[in-house]
């Protein structure tokens, strides 16, 4: 049964869980829906892990499984074809100017260009904050596979970002 300690544990990693939902989804609204569905599913579960680490892994796995179910239903209804086209997964006000905005969009686009296994490990390790062992448990793969995928994913992301297609905006643009 979901209790007060579970609320406290969830509150401790809620930003990471929502970030993971953003990494899975193509837009903020879908990520919010996925996050809320995962929390509601957890709150109504009959059996909830009673140890913080296991609870955290369980919540991320629950979120991932809900996302997979969502993709399957979309595939069934032929509505998922344009999923990878969106890059808006952050509706917060951007601060720091246009250069930061361009960089954020470039990283999102490069992230979406990665293969699904590479996006999975990057989202869990770099966004979710999971260790390699926890990620291996979540994805049900050996630790070595996680280490290999994360290394290749980071290299592929760096290649995507340095291929010359991303152009930095000049800092003095528009000034006389």
Buried (B, 14 or more C-beta within 10 A) or exposed (E): EBEEEBEEBBEEBBEBBBBBBBBBBBBBEBBBBBBEBBBEBBBEBEEBBEEBEEBBBBBBBBBBEBBEEBEEEEEEEEEBEEBEEBBEBBEEEEEEEEEEBBBBBBBBBBBBBBEEBBBBBBBBBBBBBBEBEBBBBBBEBEBEBBBBBBEBBBEBBEEBBEEEEBEEBEEEEEEE
